[in-house]
């Protein structure tokens, strides 16, 4: 069994079903092993030797066939087989009214029908529709009552009959509910494994997008400077700083070290400062002091990814001479805000289609956390991107 979305093996549920199927097979074979030593005595007890032999043969074949079905299917028998198994068991009980003397119907394997019907009841754990399961158990209990009621001749026989009936009424539901619990736990385990695998895959995709995005920024600088020529003595150092930054990030990404999801600091001011160190090539001023003590929750990783994406866009497109990264705790309402402002070329927000960095790594990732992204830009003046989270969401 494989999860269709993640491609991971969802192995717990099939293994649980296989174990339950083997339990049912073992139960039927163990019952058959207990029955067989009494076969000769059973044939000697009554006047219907041929019919007695037939009932034993049918019970043996059905027990072996059920065990084989469990082994082949690697799970307990389904509803159709369970109905057939129950019908055969009820038939054997009714025929036992003729073939088994009254005094041998309890406490003896010569009258195997009672113990055999109990093993059949235990085999019904694969029927998960409670209505069908209840009807099958009801049929077995009713047939078993008809089978053992004739033994009552004195008040002392009543507890024996009641005990016979309550054995099935107690053990069969216990087995059914126990198996249901095991299957639910196994299913939950598979769903949790698939969910964790999906999150891991999405995290890897997010990190890969960020890494590719960053590499693209470096390549753009190299291409642009190669086309224009080294007109500024700062150009070599700018490219070197950016190349060193990207080299460190790529090494961390490939090694699975710092920078992977879950490693971001949860103090907003510290997170902003850490992000700023990754953009040493930008003319960046960082003002995080008003956010000291502001704690982020599960959104920390996505906030960090969004800030990286915003600053990458500034690097690629703004041509800014000054960039300000500002973080603060809101005064009028619980919450916080982070602002990235540049004095670059700006753009017309009404005509611009956002790329993967802003659309996916910022807008789409932050919205589920209740974080609003506001983008204000004026051509020739600059751009301001504000991430705001208000109140306890």
Secondary structure as UniProt FT lines:
FT   TURN            4..6
FT   HELIX           11..36
FT   TURN            37..38
FT   HELIX           39..45
FT   HELIX           49..73
FT   HELIX           79..99
FT   HELIX           102..104
FT   TURN            109..110
FT   HELIX           113..122
FT   HELIX           123..126
FT   HELIX           130..149
FT   TURN            150..151
FT   HELIX           155..157
FT   HELIX           158..228
FT   TURN            233..234
FT   HELIX           235..255
FT   TURN            258..259
FT   TURN            261..262
FT   HELIX           268..277
FT   TURN            278..281
FT   STRAND          284..290
FT   TURN            291..293
FT   TURN            298..299
FT   HELIX           300..313
FT   HELIX           314..318
FT   STRAND          323..329
FT   STRAND          335..342
FT   TURN            349..351
FT   HELIX           356..358
FT   HELIX           359..364
FT   HELIX           365..367
FT   TURN            368..370
FT   STRAND          372..378
FT   TURN            379..381
FT   STRAND          382..390
//
